[in-house]
Amino acid sequence: SVAILSAIPHLPSSIKVVSRCANSHPKGFQTAIVGKERLSALIALAPGQVDSLVKLAGVSRDRVVLIPNGVDLSRFSSIQRQSIDEARPIRLGFLGRIEHVQKGVLYLPKVLHAAIGRGANFTLKVAGRGKHLDDFKRQIAKLGLESQVDFLGQLPRSDVPKFLAETDLLLFPSQFEGCPNSLLEG
């Protein structure tokens, strides 16, 4: 948040500042270390982020704390996964925020169109919502893929295990995320 970041230099010195680095991209590192001199701690989500923040962003190692994202696997224990059946289309899935800058979702229509050109037989279920949903749907329609793509909207958390169990291949075109929950769930 630009508003939050711009407020850091104006906070009283008694206020502790903690930042969370949510991705593995130089721009993300820059954002995470705004007000670096004020940071009490910088939270990294994956071991590679710790190294990158120290080497690329110049953060002192003693200020970086590793708190990995995690998934409660018990949510998935009762779900029976089906094996891939070559007699049916491959069931593709996308789970997450429908946003291009971070998630890369607007690459998917062209990827799917190219896959059809190479003889792929698939369906895609898209679970999520976000600011690029309308653009995504327009591209799908423009390429004639509507019959193969089903937009489910945002799923309740309780429905995610079933969605993933019914997915043969999770598509994750993220451009720079560090340790995203939907990938861990997949």
C-alpha positions, 0 to 999 in steps of 0.5 A: 500500500502506497499510503502505508509505505509513505507513512513509515518515515513519519511514524514516531520512533517508538513504533516498530515496523515489520514488513512481509516480503510476499514475492521473489522479484526485485520490485517486491524486494524494493517494496518490502524494504521501504523504510529499511532503516525503520524495520524491526524485522522483515518476514520472508516466506521461503528460504530463497527469499531470505538469501535474496533479501540479504544479497540483492536487497542489502538487508542485514540477515539478523533482521530477516525472519523466515515464517513460511506459508503453510497448508493444513494438510488435514483439510485434504485427508478425506479427499480421494484423488482420481487418476488421469483417464486418457479417455477424457479431456485433461482437467486443468484448474486455476485457483487464485486471484484473477489478476495479471501483474502478479498472477499472470492470468492473462497469459492463459488464454494464449497458452490454452489456444496454443495447446489446442493447436498442438492437439490437446484435449482439456477443460479448464475450471477457474476458481477465483475473482479479481480485477482482470476477470472481465479481461480474462473472459474476453480473451477466452471468448475472442479465442473461441474457448468458452466451451472449454472454460468454466468460471466458478467464482471464488470458492469457499475455503472448504471447497478447495480440496475437492476442486484440487482433487478434481484437477489433473493439472493446476495451472500457475502462471505467476510471474514472481510469487515467493511461496503462494498458498494455492500452489502449496495446496495444489 
